[in-house]
């Protein structure tokens, strides 16, 4: 996620440069062909503008829907922050006579393992995501090693070896960790360490964590409907392909202008529409690790620091720092 006030103009151009380059090349080809053949290529602008209005409405719908997915993802992880702190505080508030500190610590560390496992599951690549090259994290070089070390390297410090080995046989580690957490709370209740009321309250909290996990998985595993994404792209291509023909008519008939101006103006319009489409395209999948995603790694690290400090641990990781204006 970019955290400075604005992307610079040149960052925006670099991000979308191919649309501008292809727009220039295509417009130049049309005008050069017109110059060489003198065939009347021009088309009336009115029907083209009607198509442009339809494209603009469609892109507006697509971008709004994509933004909704990103904002919902951020709200889900905001709820995870609150419920993680509530869970740790609830465990630590139990009297020492009821529950030994080591048992409290084990429950909180297992929660951290769940949190980090969920983060890694959300980062797995899907076929409909952009799946950028291996060096896709070059905009945050300090994060690359940790990202590619993987899940087990990060959670092994928070789990017993036996539990960690058992988890390796499951396909959904976060779900299994919450199940283990629920079983551990039930066992402590049977031994008399946790009261009936506290057991019910903790199980309700685990239910909320399951809900947040499921909501994250829904966004991750269900793509923005491909018919909307595809249709928006193709009608943008059709409209942009017609732009030089419509502008040629306008500039050729003007005594103050020249039809060669069709090239830069067409390129700018083509670039504008494709930038708008690209913004929506990169907002659809808020967990894929791109420039504008929800920074779930930074959120998870902030929770990790909070809970370890509550436990009074000495070995506490550093928070992720902003690199090149980005947080991961």
BALUM-689322 format. One record per atom (N, C-alpha, C): residue in three letters; x, y, z. Coordinates in steps of 0.02 Angstrom, whole numbers, plus 32768, in hexadecimal, padded with zeros to 4 digits. Layout:
REM BALUM-689322
AlaXYZ ...
END
This chain:
REM BALUM-689322
Unk802A7FC58000 Unk800080008000 Unk802C803E8000 Unk801B806D7FD5 Unk804180AC7FD1 Unk802780DA8007 Unk805580F7802F Unk8040811D8069 Unk805381678067 Unk8073817D8031 Unk807F81C5802A Unk803F81E68011 Unk804082298011 Unk8002824D8001 Unk7FEB82417FBA Unk801782427F8A Unk800682377F44 Unk803B820D7F22 Unk802581E57EF2 Unk805581CC7EC1 Unk806E82087E98 Unk80AE820A7E8A Unk80C7823F7E5E Unk80AD82337E17 Unk80AE82687DEF Unk809682627DAA Unk80BF822D7D85 Unk8101822D7D8F Unk812C81FF7D6A Unk812381B77D81 Unk811381AD7DC2 Unk8103816A7DD9 Unk80C581507DB7 Unk8093817C7DB0 Unk805581697D8E Unk806281597D45 Unk808C81827D24 Unk809C81757CDE Unk80C281337CD6 Unk80F381267D03 Unk811980E87CFE Unk80EB80AB7D09 Unk80BD80B17D36 Unk808F807A7D45 Unk8062806A7D09 Unk8052809D7CE2 Unk802280947CAB Unk804080A77C67 Unk808280A47C62 Unk80A580BE7C27 Unk809280997BE7 Unk808380587BEB Unk807680337BAE Unk8036804B7B8C Unk8004805F7BB3 Unk7FC7807A7B95 Unk7FD680BA7B6F Unk800180E47B8B Unk801381227B6A Unk803C81157B2B Unk806D80E77B31 Unk809880D77AF7 Unk806F80B97ABE Unk804580877ACF Unk801C80677A9B Unk7FEA80987A7D Unk7FD080C67AA7 Unk7FA280F97A8D Unk7FC581267A5B Unk8002813A7A6B Unk802881647A3C Unk8037813F79FB Unk804E81017A01 Unk805F80DA79C5 Unk802280CF7999 Unk7FEA80BC79B9 Unk7FAD80AE7992 Unk7F9480ED7970 Unk7F9381257994 Unk7F7B81647977 Unk7FA9817B793E Unk7FEA81727948 Unk801A81857914 Unk800F815B78D5 Unk8004811A78DF Unk7FF880EE78A5 Unk7FBB8105787D Unk7F85811778A0 Unk7F48812C787E Unk7F54816D7857 Unk7F75819C7876 Unk7F8081DD7855 Unk7FB281D8781C Unk7FE681B07825 Unk801581A677ED Unk7FF3818477B3 Unk7FC9815377C1 Unk7FA38131778C Unk7F7581637768 Unk7F56818F778F Unk7F2B81C37772 Unk7F5381F27745 Unk7F908204775D Unk7FBB82317737 Unk7FD2821176F5 Unk7FE181D176F7 Unk7FFB81AF76BB Unk7FC5819E7689 Unk7F8B818B76A0 Unk7F5681747673 Unk7F2281A87664 Unk7F1C81D97692 Unk7EE9820D768C Unk7EA281F0768A Unk7E9B81B476A3 Unk7E58819676AA Unk7E3481B876E3 Unk7DF581CC76DB Unk7DD181EE7711 Unk7DC081BE774B Unk7DEE81B9777A Unk7DE7818C77B3 Unk7DB781A777E9 Unk7DAA81E777E6 Unk7D878207781E Unk7D4081EB7827 Unk7D2B81E97866 Unk7CE881D47879 Unk7CC8820B78A2 Unk7C86821378A0 Unk7C66824678CA Unk7C7082357915 Unk7C7E8269793B Unk7C8E825F7982 Unk7C52824A79AC Unk7C15825C7996 Unk7BDA825279C0 Unk7BCE820879D2 Unk7BCE81DA79A1 Unk7BC4819479B5 Unk7BFE817979DF Unk7C3B819079D2 Unk7C74817A79FB Unk7C6C81927A43 Unk7C5481D07A4B Unk7C4B81EB7A8E Unk7C1681C47AB5 Unk7BE381AB7A91 Unk7BB081827AB3 Unk7BD081427ACF Unk7BFC81237AA7 Unk7C2080E87ABF Unk7C4C80FC7AFB Unk7C6C81367AF7 Unk7C97814D7B2E Unk7C7081577B6E Unk7C3381707B6A Unk7C0A81787BA5 Unk7BFA81347BC5 Unk7BE981047B9A Unk7BDB80C17BB3 Unk7C1880A27BD4 Unk7C5280AB7BB5 Unk7C9180917BD2 Unk7C9E80B27C16 Unk7C9480F47C19 Unk7CA181187C58 Unk7C7381007C90 Unk7C3380F57C80 Unk7C0580DA7CB3 Unk7C1B80947CC9 Unk7C2F806C7C9A Unk7C4280277CAB Unk7C8180277CD6 Unk7CB380517CC3 Unk7CF080547CEB Unk7CE2806F7D30 Unk7CB3809E7D35 Unk7CA080B87D77 Unk7C8380827DA3 Unk7C5780587D86 Unk7C3B80207DAB Unk7C717FEF7DC1 Unk7C9E7FDF7D92 Unk7CD37FB07DA1 Unk7D017FC97DD8 Unk7D1380097DD5 Unk7D4080257E07 Unk7D1F80297E4C Unk7CDF803B7E4D Unk7CBB803D7E8D Unk7CB87FF87EAD Unk7CAA7FC67E84 Unk7CA57F817E9D Unk7CE97F687EB5 Unk7D1E7F7A7E90 Unk7D617F657EA4 Unk7D767F877EE5 Unk7D667FC77EEB Unk7D767FEB7F29 Unk7D517FCD7F65 Unk7D137FB97F5A Unk7CED7F997F90 Unk7D107F5B7FAA Unk7D2D7F347F7D Unk7D527EF87F92 Unk7D8F7F0B7FBD Unk7DB37F3E7FA7 Unk7DEE7F537FCD Unk7DDA7F6F8011 Unk7DA67F988013 Unk7D927FB78052 Unk7D757F828082 Unk7D517F528067 Unk7D387F1C8092 Unk7D727EF480B0 Unk7DA57EE78087 Unk7DE07EC380A0 Unk7E017EEA80D8 Unk7E067F2B80D1 Unk7E247F538107 Unk7DFA7F518146 Unk7DB97F528140 Unk7D8D7F4F817B Unk7D937F0C819E Unk7D9A7ED78177 Unk7DA17E948194 Unk7DE17E9181BE Unk7E177EAA81A2 Unk7E567EA781C7 Unk7E587ED98200 Unk7E317F0E81FC Unk7E297F3A8236 Unk7E067F16826F Unk7DD37EED825D Unk7DB07EC58290 Unk7DDF7E9182AF Unk7E0B7E748285 Unk7E3B7E4482A0 Unk7E6A7E6582D2 Unk7E7E7EA382C5 Unk7EA77EC882F5 Unk7E837ECD8339 Unk7E457EE38336 Unk7E1F7EED8375 Unk7E147EAC839A Unk7E027E788375 Unk7DF27E398396 Unk7E317E1583B0 Unk7E697E20838F Unk7EA87E0483A8 Unk7EBB7E2383EB Unk7EB67E6583EF Unk7EC57E86842E Unk7E937E718465 Unk7E547E6B8452 Unk7E217E578482 Unk7E2F7E10849C Unk7E417DE3846E Unk7E507D9E8481 Unk7E8B7D9C84B2 Unk7EC27DBF84A1 Unk7EFC7DBE84CD Unk7EED7DDD8511 Unk7EC97E158511 Unk7EB87E358551 Unk7E8B7E08857B Unk7E5C7DE6855A Unk7E307DB9857E Unk7E557D7F859D Unk7E857D638579 Unk7EAD7D2C8594 Unk7ED97D4485CE Unk7EFA7D7D85C4 Unk7F287D9585F7 Unk7F057DAE8636 Unk7EC57DC0862F Unk7E9F7DD98669 Unk7E887DA18698 Unk7E8E7D628682 Unk7E7C7D2B86AE Unk7EAB7D2986EA Unk7E917D1F8726 Unk7EBD7D1D8761 Unk7EF17CE5875C Unk7F2C7CF28777 Unk7F617CC08775 Unk7F4D7C808798 Unk7F227C8787CA Unk7F0B7C4B87EE Unk7EDF7C2087C3 Unk7EBE7C3E8791 Unk7E937C188763 Unk7EBA7BF9872A Unk7EE87C1F870D Unk7F0C7C0886D2 Unk7F557C1C86D6 Unk7F847BEC86D6 Unk7FCC7BFD86D9 Unk7FE17C28869E Unk80147C5186A8 Unk802A7C7F8673 Unk80417C598635 Unk80617C20863D Unk807A7BFA8603 Unk80407BE585D6 Unk80077BD385F4 Unk7FCC7BC085CC Unk7FB17BFD85A8 Unk7FB07C3685C9 Unk7F9A7C7485A9 Unk7FC77C84856D Unk80087C7E8579 Unk80397C8E8545 Unk80307C608509 Unk80237C218516 Unk801C7BF084DF Unk7FDE7C0184B4 Unk7FA87C1684D4 Unk7F6C7C2884AF Unk7F787C668484 Unk7F9A7C97849F Unk7FA67CD58479 Unk7FD77CC98440 Unk800A7CA0844C Unk803A7C918416 Unk80187C6983DE Unk7FEB7C3C83F0 Unk7FC67C1783BC Unk7F9B7C478393 Unk7F807C7A83B5 Unk7F597CAC8390 Unk7F867CD0835E Unk7FC37CE18372 Unk7FF17D018343 Unk80027CD48309 Unk80087C938316 Unk80157C6482DF Unk7FDA7C6482AF Unk7F9D7C6682CA Unk7F617C6A829F Unk7F637CA98274 Unk7F737CE18293 Unk7F757D21826F Unk7FA77D208235 Unk7FE37D078243 Unk80177D05820F Unk80067CD281D9 Unk7FE87C9A81EE Unk7FD37C6881BC Unk7F9E7C85818D Unk7F6F7CAB81A9 Unk7F3B7CC98180 Unk7F5A7CFC814F Unk7F8A7D228167 Unk7FAC7D52813C Unk7FCC7D2E8100 Unk7FEE7CF7810C Unk800F7CD380D5 Unk7FDC7CB380A6 Unk7FA57C9A80C0 Unk7F717C7D8095 Unk7F547CB38067 Unk7F4C7CEF8082 Unk7F317D26805A Unk7F627D3C8023 Unk7FA27D2E802C Unk7FD47D417FFA Unk7FDE7D0D7FC3 Unk7FBF7CD37FC8 Unk7FC77CA17F94 Unk7FAB7CBA7F52 Unk7FCC7CA87F1C Unk7FB87CC27EDB Unk7F7C7C9B7EBF Unk7F517CBF7E9D Unk7F177CA27E7B Unk7F1C7CAE7E31 Unk7EFA7C857E0A Unk7F017C897DC1 Unk7EE67CCB7DA6 Unk7EB77CEA7DC8 Unk7E997D287DAE Unk7EBF7D667DC7 Unk7EF07D5C7DF3 Unk7F187D957E0A Unk7F507DA47DD9 Unk7F747DD97DE6 Unk7FA57DEF7DB5 Unk7FE47DC37DB5 Unk7FF17DA27DEE Unk80297D737DF2 Unk80687D917DD1 Unk807E7DC77DEE Unk80B87DEA7DD3 Unk80F77DBF7DD8 Unk812D7DD27DB8 Unk816A7DA97DBA Unk81847DA07E01 Unk81B57D747E09 Unk81D07D647E4B Unk81E97DA37E6E Unk82027DD27E48 Unk821C7E0F7E67 Unk81E57E447E6F Unk81A77E2E7E74 Unk816F7E5D7E77 Unk81737E8B7EB5 Unk819A7E787EE6 Unk819F7EA07F23 Unk81DC7ECE7F22 Unk81F57EDE7EE6 Unk82317F087EE3 Unk82247F4E7EFC Unk81E57F617F04 Unk81D67FA37F1F Unk81DC7FA57F6B Unk81E17F697F8C Unk81EE7F657FD4 Unk82237F2F7FE0 Unk82617F3E7FCE Unk82967F0A7FD0 Unk82A17EEB8015 Unk82947F11804A Unk829F7EF5808D Unk82707EBE80A0 Unk823A7EB6807A Unk82077E85808B Unk820E7E458062 Unk82377E45802F Unk82397E0D7FFF Unk824A7DCB8021 Unk827F7DCA804A Unk82957D8B8068 Unk825E7D6D8094 Unk82417D9680BE Unk820E7D7D80EC Unk81D17D6380C5 Unk81C17D85808E Unk81877D718065 Unk81927D2B8048 Unk81D07D20802E Unk81DC7CE1800C Unk81F57CA9803A Unk82057CB98078 Unk82167C8480A8 Unk81DA7C5780B6 Unk819E7C7580B3 Unk81627C4D80B9 Unk81457C4980FF Unk810F7C248103 Unk80E57C21813F Unk81077C01817B Unk81237BC58174 Unk813A7B9F81AD Unk81777BBF81CF Unk81A07BE181A7 Unk81DA7C0381C4 Unk81C37C3981F5 Unk818A7C5681E6 Unk81727C8E820F Unk814B7C77824D Unk81277C3F8248 Unk80FC7C2B8280 Unk811C7BF882AF Unk81557BDB829B Unk81717BA582C3 Unk81867BBC8309 Unk81947BFD8310 Unk81A87C178352 Unk816D7C1B8383 Unk81307C158369 Unk80F57C1E8394 Unk80D07BDD83A3 Unk80E87BA58389 Unk80C47B668392 Unk80F37B2F83AA Unk80D67AFE83CE Unk80FC7AC283E0 Unk810D7A9C83A0 Unk81457A7883A2 Unk815A7A528366 Unk81267A1F8351 Unk810779FD8381 Unk80D679CA8370 Unk809A79E9834D Unk80837A218366 Unk80497A428348 Unk805B7A5C8302 Unk80977A7682FB Unk80AD7A9082BB Unk80B17A588287 Unk80CC7A1F829A Unk80D179E6826C Unk808C79CD8257 Unk805F79CB8287 Unk801B79B58278 Unk7FF979E48247 Unk80057A24824E Unk7FE57A568222 Unk7FFB7A4E81DA Unk80377A3581CE Unk80517A2F818A Unk80297A00815E Unk7FFF79D7817C Unk7FD779A88155 Unk7F9379C58141 Unk7F857A028157 Unk7F447A218148 Unk7F497A548110 Unk7F127A5E80EE Unk7F117A8E80B6 Unk7F007AD480CE Unk7EDB7ADB8105 Unk7EC77B1C811F Unk7EE27B248166 Unk7F1E7B3D816C Unk7F3E7B4381AE Unk7F1A7B7281DD Unk7F047BAD81C6 Unk7EE27BDA81F5 Unk7EA57BBA8215 Unk7E7D7B9581EF Unk7E427B74820B Unk7E567B418240 Unk7E8A7B1B8231 Unk7EA17AE88260 Unk7EBD7B0882A0 Unk7EDD7B41829A Unk7EF87B6382D5 Unk7EBF7B7C8302 Unk7E8B7B9682E4 Unk7E527BAC830C Unk7E2F7B70832D Unk7E2D7B388309 Unk7E127AFA8327 Unk7E3C7AE68363 Unk7E7E7AE6835B Unk7EAA7AD48392 Unk7EA27B0483CD Unk7E987B4483BD Unk7E8E7B7583F2 Unk7E4D7B678418 Unk7E1A7B5683F3 Unk7DD97B468413 Unk7DDF7B08843E Unk7E027AD58426 Unk7E0C7A98844D Unk7E357AA6848C Unk7E687AD08486 Unk7E917AE084C1 Unk7E697B0484F6 Unk7E3D7B3184E0 Unk7E137B558510 Unk7DE27B258532 Unk7DC77AF5850A Unk7D9B7AC38527 Unk7DBF7A98855B Unk7DFD7A85854C Unk7E247A5C857B Unk7E317A8285BB Unk7E437AC285B6 Unk7E4F7AEB85F1 Unk7E107AF4861B Unk7DD77AF885F8 Unk7D977AFC861C Unk7D897ABC8643 Unk7D967A838623 Unk7D8C7A428644 Unk7DB77A3B8682 Unk7DF37A588680 Unk7E217A5486B8 Unk7E117A8886EE Unk7DE07AB286E0 Unk7DCC7AE48712 Unk7DF27B248710 Unk7E1B7B2E86DC Unk7E437B6C86D7 Unk7E1A7BA786BC Unk7DE67B988696 Unk7DBD7BCC8678 Unk7D747BC1868C Unk7D537BF786A0 Unk7D0D7BF286B5 Unk7CDF7BE6867A Unk7CA17BD28688 Unk7C707BC68652 Unk7C657C068629 Unk7C5E7C3E864C Unk7C517C7C8629 Unk7C8B7C8E85FB Unk7CC97C898616 Unk7D037C9B85EF Unk7D0C7C6C85B3 Unk7CFC7C2D85BC Unk7D017BFE8584 Unk7CD27C11854C Unk7C947C21855E Unk7C637C35852B Unk7C7A7C748508 Unk7C947CA5852E Unk7CAA7CE48511 Unk7CE57CD984E1 Unk7D147CAF84F5 Unk7D4E7CA184CA Unk7D3A7C7C848B Unk7D0A7C4E8490 Unk7CF27C2A8455 Unk7CCE7C5A8425 Unk7CA97C898441 Unk7C887CBB8416 Unk7CBC7CE583F2 Unk7CF37CF68414 Unk7D287D1D83F5 Unk7D4A7CF583BE Unk7D557CB583C9 Unk7D717C8A8394 Unk7D417C868359 Unk7D007C858368 Unk7CCF7C868332 Unk7CD57CC58307 Unk7CE27CFE8327 Unk7CEC7D3C8302 Unk7D2B7D3982D7 Unk7D5F7D1982F2 Unk7D9C7D1282CB Unk7D907CE5828E Unk7D6A7CB08298 Unk7D577C85825F Unk7D307CAE822B Unk7D047CD98243 Unk7CDC7D038215 Unk7D097D3181ED Unk7D397D51820E Unk7D677D7E81EB Unk7D927D5881BA Unk7DA87D1C81CD Unk7DCF7CF381A0 Unk7DA67CE18162 Unk7D677CCC816E Unk7D3C7CBA8136 Unk7D2E7CF58108 Unk7D267D308124 Unk7D1B7D6B80FA Unk7D597D7C80D1 Unk7D947D7580EE Unk7DD17D7F80C8 Unk7DD77D4C8090 Unk7DC77D0D80A0 Unk7DCB7CD8806E Unk7D997CE38035 Unk7D5F7CFF8046 Unk7D2E7D0D8012 Unk7D497D3E7FDF Unk7D6A7D747FF7 Unk7D877DA57FC9 Unk7DC17D867FA2 Unk7DEA7D5F7FC5 Unk7E257D417FA5 Unk7E127D0D7F72 Unk7DE27CE37F82 Unk7DD47CA87F59 Unk7D9D7CB27F26 Unk7D797CEA7F2B Unk7D457CF77EF9 Unk7D587D367ED4 Unk7D6A7D307E94 Unk7D827D6B7E6F Unk7D4A7D9C7E5F Unk7D5D7DD97E53 Unk7D2E7E087E35 Unk7D137DE77DF5 Unk7CD17DE37DEB Unk7CB77DBC7DB3 Unk7CDA7DCC7D71 Unk7CF27D977D52 Unk7D1C7D9F7D16 Unk7CF67DBF7CDC Unk7CB37DB77CDA Unk7C8F7DD67CA2 Unk7C917E217CA6 Unk7C917E3D7CE3 Unk7C967E857CEA Unk7CDC7E9E7CDA Unk7D0E7E7B7CF4 Unk7D537E8E7CE7 Unk7D637E8A7C9C Unk7D4D7E547C7C Unk7D5C7E497C35 Unk7D367E7A7C09 Unk7CF57E837C16 Unk7CCD7EB07BED Unk7CE87EF77BF0 Unk7CFA7F0D7C2D Unk7D157F507C34 Unk7D547F5A7C0B Unk7D7F7F277C09 Unk7DBD7F2C7BE3 Unk7DAF7F307B99 Unk7D837F037B7F Unk7D787F007B37 Unk7D547F3E7B1C Unk7D237F577B41 Unk7D007F937B28 Unk7D2E7FD17B2D Unk7D5D7FD07B5B Unk7D8F80067B5D Unk7DBB80037B1F Unk7DD07FC67B0B Unk7DF77FBE7ACE Unk7DD17FD87A91 Unk7D917FC67A8D Unk7D697FDA7A53 Unk7D6480267A50 Unk7D5380447A89 Unk7D4C808D7A8A Unk7D8F80B07A79 Unk7DC580997A97 Unk7E0680B87A8C Unk7E1D80AF7A44 Unk7E0A80777A25 Unk7E1D806C79DF Unk7DFA809F79B1 Unk7DC080B879C6 Unk7D9A80E7799C Unk7DAE813079A7 Unk7DD2813E79DE Unk7DE0818379F0 Unk7E0681AA79B9 Unk7E3C818F799C Unk7E6081B67968 Unk7E3381C8792D Unk7E05819B791B Unk7DD981A878E2 Unk7DA881E178F2 Unk7D9181E47931 Unk7D64821B7943 Unk7D88825D794A Unk7DC3825D7966 Unk7DE9829B796E Unk7E0382B5792B Unk7E12828778FE Unk7E2A829C78BB Unk7DF782C87899 Unk7DB982B678A0 Unk7D8282DE7883 Unk7D81832478A1 Unk7D8B832978E3 Unk7D8983697905 Unk7DC5839578F2 Unk7E01837978F5 Unk7E3D83A178E7 Unk7E4583B1789D Unk7E3083857872 Unk7E388391782A Unk7E0A83C97812 Unk7DD183D17832 Unk7DA28405781D Unk7DB08449783C Unk7DDE844C786C Unk7DED848A788E Unk7E2284B17868 Unk7E1684F1785F Unk7E47851B783C Unk7E81852E786B Unk7E75852D78AC Unk7EA8854178DC Unk7ED4850678F2 Unk7EBE84C978E4 Unk7EE3848E78FB Unk7EF6846478BF Unk7F1E843078CC Unk7F3584047896 Unk7F2783BB78AB Unk7F1A83917879 Unk7F06834D7889 Unk7F3E832578AC Unk7F7D833D78A7 Unk7FB3831A78CA Unk7FAB831E7917 Unk7F84834F792E Unk7F7683547976 Unk7F4B831A798E Unk7F2F82F6795F Unk7F0882BA7972 Unk7F348289799A Unk7F7482867989 Unk7FA1825579A9 Unk7FA7826079F5 Unk7FBD829C7A0C Unk7FC482A37A55 Unk7F8182A17A7A Unk7F4D82BF7A5D Unk7F0D82C07A80 Unk7EEE827A7A84 Unk7EF582547A4F Unk7EDC820E7A51 Unk7F0281E67A85 Unk7F4481EF7A87 Unk7F6D81C97AB7 Unk7F5981DA7AFF Unk7F4D821A7B0C Unk7F3A822E7B50 Unk7EF782107B64 Unk7EC682117B36 Unk7E8481F67B45 Unk7E8881AB7B4F Unk7EAD81897B23 Unk7EB581407B2A Unk7ED6812F7B6C Unk7F0B81547B7D Unk7F2F81497BBC Unk7F0081537BF8 Unk7ED781887BF5 Unk7EAA81977C2D Unk7E7A815E7C3A Unk7E5B81447C06 Unk7E2A810E7C0E Unk7E4B80CE7C27 Unk7E8680C07C0D Unk7EA780827C23 Unk7EC380897C6A Unk7ED680C57C7F Unk7EEB80CF7CC5 Unk7EB080C27CF4 Unk7E7680DD7CE2 Unk7E3B80D27D0C Unk7E2A80877D10 Unk7E2E80657CD7 Unk7E21801D7CD8 Unk7E557FF87D02 Unk7E94800D7CFD Unk7ECA7FEC7D22 Unk7EC37FF67D6D Unk7EAC80317D82 Unk7EA1803D7DC9 Unk7E6F800C7DE5 Unk7E3780037DC2 Unk7E067FD27DD8 Unk7E217F8B7DD7 Unk7E497F7C7DA3 Unk7E657F397D9C Unk7E927F287DD7 Unk7EB97F587DEE Unk7EE87F4C7E25 Unk7EC97F557E6A Unk7E897F677E6C Unk7E667F6C7EAD Unk7E3B7F2F7EBB Unk7E347F037E89 Unk7E087EC97E91 Unk7E217E977EC5 Unk7E637E8F7EC9 Unk7E817E5A7EF2 Unk7EAD7E7B7F28 Unk7E907E8B7F62 Unk7EB47EB37F94 Unk7EE77E8D7FBC Unk7EF27E4C7FAD Unk7F227E257FD5 Unk7F5C7E097FAC Unk7F637E1D7F6D Unk7F947DFD7F41 Unk7FDB7E177F49 Unk7FE57E4B7F72 Unk80297E647F7D Unk803E7E987F4A Unk800F7EBE7F2F Unk801F7EF17EFF Unk80277F367F1F Unk802D7F687EF4 Unk803C7FAC7F0B Unk80067FC97F38 Unk7FC77FB87F2B Unk7F907FDA7F4C Unk7F667FAC7F77 Unk7F827F737F8B Unk7F5C7F427FB2 Unk7F577F577FFB Unk7F2A7F35801F Unk7F257F3E8067 Unk7F667F248086 Unk7F877F4B80B0 Unk7FC97F3780CC Unk7FC17F058105 Unk7FAC7EC880F4 Unk7F9D7E988129 Unk7FDC7E81814E Unk80157E85812D Unk80537E72814F Unk80647EA58186 Unk805C7EE58177 Unk80687F1981A9 Unk80357F1681E1 Unk7FF67F0781CF Unk7FC27F018202 Unk7FD07EC68230 Unk7FE27E8C8211 Unk7FF27E51823A Unk802E7E5D8267 Unk80617E81824D Unk809C7E8F8275 Unk808A7EBD82B0 Unk805E7EEE82A5 Unk80497F1A82DB Unk80257EF38312 Unk7FFA7EC482FE Unk7FD87E998330 Unk800B7E6E8355 Unk803A7E52832F Unk806E7E28834C Unk80957E4E8382 Unk80A77E8B8373 Unk80CC7EB483A3 Unk80A17EC283E1 Unk80627ED583D6 Unk80357EE3840E Unk802F7EA8843E Unk80237E6E8422 Unk80167E33844C Unk80557E1B8470 Unk808E7E1F844E Unk80CD7E0B846E Unk80DF7E3C84A6 Unk80D17E7C849B Unk80DD7EAC84D1 Unk80AE7E9F850C Unk80707E8B84FF Unk80427E798535 Unk805D7E3F855E Unk807F7E11853B Unk809B7DD6855D Unk80DD7DE68581 Unk80F97E218573 Unk81387E338591 Unk81737E108571 Unk816D7DFC8531 Unk81A37DDA850E Unk81DD7E0A8500 Unk82187DEE84FC Unk82547E1584ED Unk82637E1784A2 Unk82577DDE8480 Unk82687DD98439 Unk822C7DEF8410 Unk82267E308405 Unk81ED7E4D83E2 Unk82057E67839E Unk81E57E538367 Unk81FB7E6A8325 Unk81EF7EB5831B Unk82137ED282ED Unk820A7F1882DC Unk81CD7F1F82AE Unk81AC7F5882B3 Unk81757F658285 Unk81917F6F823E Unk81687F60820C Unk817E7F6A81C7 Unk81847FB581BA Unk81BA7FC8819A Unk81C5800E818A Unk81AE801D8143 Unk819D805B8138 Unk818B807280F5 Unk81C8807080C9 Unk81C28050808E Unk81F8804E805D Unk81E0806A801B Unk8202809D8003 Unk81F080BD7FC4 Unk81A780D47FC4 Unk818E80E57FFF Unk814980FD8005 Unk811680C6800D Unk812C80878014 Unk80FD804F8017 Unk8101802B805A Unk80C880108070 Unk80C37FE180A7 Unk80A77FA0808B Unk80BD7F6780A6 Unk80A57F27808D Unk80737F0880BE 
END
